[in-house]
Amino acid sequence: MPFIETKNLSFTYTDEDDPQPVLHEVSLSFEKGEFVAILGRNGSGKSTFAKLLNLVLEATDGTITIDGKSVHAELSEAEIIDLRKKVGMVFQNPDNQLVATVVEEDVAFGPENLGIEPAEIRRRVDEALEIVGMTDYARHAPHKLSGGQKQRIAIAGVIAMLPDCILFDESTAMLDPRGRAEVMETVEKLNREQGITVLLITHNMDEAVRADRVVVIDDGRVQMDGTPREVFAKVDELFALGLAVPQATELAARLELSGVPLTPVEGADAVENWFNT
Amino acid sequence: MKLELKNLSYTYSGGTTFARQAVDDVSAVIREGSITGIIGHTGSGKSTLVQMMNGLLTPSSGEVLLDGVNIFSDKKTLRDARFKVGLVFQYPEYQLFEETVAKDIGFGPKNQKLSPEEIATRTLEAADFVGLDRELLGKSPFDLSGGQKRRVAIAGVMAMRPPILILDEPASGLDPVGREEIFGGLCRYRDQTGATVVIVSHSMEDMARYAEDILVMSDSRLLLSGSRDEIFKNADLLCSVGLDVPEVTHLISELRRRGYDLPDNIYTVEGAEAALRALKAKLQREGATGC
């Protein structure tokens, strides 16, 4: 059974006399432990999809099942909290997600709100900071950290709630190259070592190639779904959708090389093969 | 218009125990009519630096010279400088507030006390610069997409026709097409008005594509400045200060490491394609003559 399953999921923003449909019958399932990148233009509906999975929005039509439990309007407060704990979210702007003046207090904020006992909170905070590699900063002030460090603290705050799945909504968009690299390393580690299911919404194609699977959403519909190599092989279709491909893939397509290189090293291999033919 | 920075420094909370030097002795000349990029890690001082360029922040020491005149010399010069140096902040779309797109774009020229006819002309011109459909001018800015709103906000500054236009992360959070629309608009503005455009960015790929000159900030200081080619040659140094070079440059470096004779100044996919085709042809010629 998939960890998350949506069936014919639709959503329309009800704006008085001008309803705006943003998602049309999206049926997707995500297995436990998968690392899935979700690509789409601004306004394609991908963030709305994320908000539906985190129960911030309520579907207009269709169903969502999370860990075998179906999401519906009659859920009690306790049931909603329980489901939200399973799917954590990390947003774009690190400054909007940090609430405390000391790093470890910030990480403890979530579990404290869940009424967890202090000893257990202590254990979870230490472990979460360890996982994101920020143990040495436990007593620092968050506002003095770099963008990548702040995002890792935000991630630690989510981990401390022990989610099964984390949704990253363009979490690297505001970071410098090193910050992006730090966050992506953390994301991969969470997936590989902690077995956390990762859904990564991004505009950066070099981040998407690190996933096991890439889903492309356009105009509220799933347009492509496959391994990074299967999806990025469709260079012309992706450009037509207003998206891009990794630079190595684009270069190979222009030179009409065989194969679909995704990284600089794979690109160099493909070029070398071409030189030798 | 020539923009020159002379020994610029800025200290936040100066004179207190919280004092923090954000910009430390930066001197640079921004070439007139250039598209100049400013890159640097988070907290390197980029945003503080550009806020001094239009007089929004007063430097702790040093000068900002516009055609040789220090903009901080008196109140009038400072006020003039704010119109000559247009500054677009990050996420400028949050600052839209008028009823229509046209009014929002025309707000700056109105403040400049231009005639209604001139405001109308400037509004249309600015909409064209950023590639905004004129049919959108009568709409509420809040009915537009994120990318369109961003372009309205940028057009609002362009409508004042500043000879120097500075933008802090103008394409952040936009999809590839949205990014191209923004940068296309900035290039058109420069090409048609001869203005200087300064862009703060974290995207090495965008800088490789659009910037002609680049300033590199690191830990409050100016680490490097020069043409795009001169800057991106320092791949190791850039990586050591939290930056990077474009992916395609890594690909070409990998081939150079494997012994292929390729130039070391390739930063775009187009440039890589041309260089690789040339090398392939050369290898085939050599193969044919048996060398």
Interface residues (C-beta under 8 A of the other chain):
Chain A: G40 R41 N42 G43 Q92 S146 G147 G148 E170 A173 M174 L175 D176 P177 R178 G179 H203 D206 G242 L243 A244 P246 Q247 A248 E250 L251 R254 L255 T263 P264 V265 G267 A268 V271 E272 W274 F275
Chain B: G40 H41 T42 G43 S145 G146 G147 E169 S172 G173 L174 D175 P176 V177 G178 H202 M204 E205 G242 L243 D244 P246 E247 V248 H250 L251 S253 E254 L255 R258 Y260 V269 A272 E273 L276 R277 L279 K280 L283
